[in-house]
Amino acid sequence: MLIFWTLTGLACALAGLLILSAAGAAGGAAASGPEEDEAARGRALARDLEELDRMAARGVLVGAELEAARAEVARRHLEADVAVAAPVVDTAGRLRQARWVLAGTGVTALAALALYIGVGSPGVADQPYARRVAEWAETPGMLDAPKLAAVMEREAANQPENFEAQALLGAARFEAGDPIGAASALRRAAMLRPDDAQTWARLGEALVQTQEGEVGTDAEMAFLRALALDPGQLGARYFLGELALQRGEAARVHEMWSPLIAALAPTDPRRVDLESRLPSLSGSEG
């Protein structure tokens, strides 16, 4: 926690430095600008008046016209002076606002520190991820899916040739919402024990999830392998029936779903849904 609060303090100090630097730059521009601008405006006014005098000497402007021209030059320069003076007031306002923001930053940091000291555990040392995983492993029955997946990942890494470790990692990742990771672990498990029908069926389901519910070629092959090893893999039957339904293969749908329907209770909503979606076999081939 010492590292965390040290970094937090540095971040607050950096924020304050940036605020003050911006405010100081604005204030410096406001302080040095008016004298230089005033001198430049004075020179511009003198040039304009000299030009009027030359025009009067040539007889271009005389009498009332000359006086009107002088008045117009004076008015224009006066308006320019007012327009330039306005940002100075705005700069001062920004400087005050920057100070308030800086004060608010400091108060927020102090309030957060006080809250942490009051309800937190300042004396607790930082816990590396590996140590936390080791602690989770002591109570596997109380873990949520992501933590259980982290524990099983450690076990699978320590036992890369252990079929059960890889299969359990795949199941944990699947429950944790990581179908890509689940498929990777289940592929390794299937390579370690290629005659395990349930692993192939689970691999197919993970692959379906990676394709947002679509039964792709890899998933179809996994389901077919599962059924070849064990015709009682009802999950594989369900997905292969869905694929056959999309292809318009009515007989294949009945072949896949009939054992699944028979295994479900007559009042099970899943059975009712499957029965309602069974295509008619009239007019089908054969």
N, C-alpha and C positions, 0 to 999 in steps of 0.2 A: 504493500500500500504506500510505502514511502516513495517508491518510484512514481506511482500514479500521481500523488499529490505534488511531487517535485515538478513533474511535467505540466500539471494543471497550473501551478504557480507561474511557471515560465510562459505558458500560453497567455495567462492574464497580463503578465508584464509586457509581453510582446504586443498584445492588443492595446494596452495603454500607451506604449511607445508610438505605435502607428497613429493613434488618435491625436496625441500631442504633436507629433511631427506634422500631420496634416494641418492641424490648427495653427501651429507655429509658422508654417509656410504661408498660410492665408494671412496671418497677422503681419508677417514680415512684408508681404506684398502690399498690404494696406498701409503699413507705416512708411515704406520708402517711396511708394508710388506717387502720392499727392504732390510733393515738392517738384519732382521731375516733370510730372504732367502739367503743373501750373506754369513752369518755365516755358515748356513747349507751347502751351496755349498762348502765353504772352507773346512769344515770337511770332506765332501765326497771326495774332491780332495786329501786331505791328506791321507785318508784311501786307496784310489786307489794306490797312490804312495808308501805307506808302503807295500802294497801287492806286488807291483813290486819289491821292495827291497828284500822282503823275497824270492820271486821266484828267484831273482838273486843270493841270498846267497845259495840257494839249487842247483844252477847251471842249473835251468830250462831255464832261459833267460840270455844270455850273449852277449856282443858285440853289433853288429848291431841290433839284435833282441830286445835287451833291450831298445835301443834308439828309435826304431820304436814303441815299446809298450808305452814308455813314451810320445812320440809325439801324439799317438792316444788318450791316456787318456786326454792330454791337449786339443786336438782338440774337443773331445766330451764335455768336461766341458765348453769350450768357446762357443760352439753352444747352450748349455743349458742356459748360461748367457744371450745370445742375445734373445732367445725365451722368457725368463722371463721378460726381460726389455721392450718388445713390449707392453704388456697390460698396463703398466704404462702410456704410451703416450695416449692410447685409453681411459683410465680412466679420464685423464685430459680433453680430448675432450668431454666426456660425461658430465663432470662437467660444462664446458662452455655451452653446449647445454641445460642443465637443467636450467641454469640462463636465457638463452634466452626464454625458454618456460615459466618460471616464469614471466619474464617481459611481454611477450605476453599476459598471463592470466590477469595480472593487467591492461594492456592497454585496453583489450577487455571489462573488467568490467567497467572501467571508461568511455569508449565510449558508452556502453549501458546505463549507468546512465545519461550521458549528453544528449543522444538522447531522453530518456524518459522525462527528465526535459524540453527539448525543445518542444516536440510535445505531451507529455502525460498530465495527470492530477494528479500531485502528491498529491494535497490536497483532492482528492475524497476518501471518506472512503470506506472500503470493504463493498460489498452488499451481505448479506446472500441470499441463493437461494430462500427462502420463500418470501423475499422482492421483488426479481426480478419477481417472479411469480405473486405477487400482482400487480406490475406495468404492466405486460403484460395483466392482466385481464381487465385493464382500456381501452385497445384498441384491443379487440378481432378480429376486422375486418382487422387488419394490421399485424397479426401474421402468421408466417409460420407454417407448420404442427407440428413439434416437440414442439414449444412453445405453440401452441394451445392445444396439448395433455397434456402438463404440467399444463395448466390452468384448463382443464377439469378434470384432475386427482385430483386436489385440491377440485374442486366442488363435484366430485363423492365421495371423502372421507368424506366430510362434510355432504353429503346426501346419505348415503348408501342404503336407501330404495326408492330413487327417480328414477323411470324408465327412465325419459328423461336424467338425468345426466349420468346414466350408459350407455345408448344407444349412447349418444353423445361422451362419452369417448371412447367407442369402435370404433366409426367412426373416431375419431381424431387419435387414435393409428394406425388404419389401414392406414390412409393417411400418417402417419409419418413413415411407414415402419416397424411397430412392430406388426406383425400378431398374435404373441403369446399373447401379452398384449391385443390386440383387441378381441381375442377369449375369454379371461378371462372376460373382461368387458361385452361382449355381452351375455355370459352365465348368468351372474348375471341379465342383463336386461331381458332375456328370462324367468328367474325364477320369476321375478317381474311381467311380463306381458306375460304369456305363449300363449296368443291368438293373439300376434302381428306377422303377417306373415313376415313383412319386417325384423324384428330382427332375425328371424330364417334364412332367406335367407342370411343376412349379416354374421351371425355366420358361416354358411356353407362356404361362400367365404373366411373368415378369416382362417378357418380350412384347406381349400385347399391350401392357401398360406403357412401355417406351414408345409405342406407336399410337398412343392416345386411343386405345380400344380397337385398333384394326389388327386383324389376324394376318400378319405378314408371312412371307415364305419361311423364315427361320422359325417362327412360332408354330406354323403348321407342321413342320418337320419334327419339332419337339413333341407336339401332341401325338403325332402318328407313332413316334417311337415309344411314347408312354403307353398307348393303347396296344401296340404290338407286344410289349412286355406284360401288360396287365389290362385286359379289357374292362376291368372294373374301375378304371380311372374316370370318374364321372365328370370331373372338371374338364378334362381333355375332350370328352364327348360333347360337353356343352359348347365349347368354342369351335370344334370342328363342325357341329351342327349349325352354328351361326354362319360359318364360312360357306357351308353348302347352301344355306338359305339365300345368301347373297348371290350365289352362282346359279340359283334356280334349280338345284338338284333335289327334287322333292324326295325321291327314294333314299338318298343319302341322309337327308335331314331325319327321316323316320328311323333309319338305321342307327344314327347317333343319339337321338333324343328318346327313343322308346325305352331303353333301359334306365335312362335318367328319370323319366316320368314315372316309371314303375317303382323306383326307389323312394319317391317322395310320397308323403301322405296325401290322401284325396283332397284334404282341405288346405294343403300348403299353397300359399299364393304363387310360389314359383312353379308348381305343377300346373295350376290354372293358367298361368301366363304361357308356359310352353305349349300346353294343349291348344290354346287359342291361336297360336302362331304356326302350328303344324300345317304345312301345305297339303292340298288334296292330292291323292295318288291317282285320281281318275285321269286317264289320258297320258299317264307317264309311260316312259319307255318300258317295254316288256309286257 
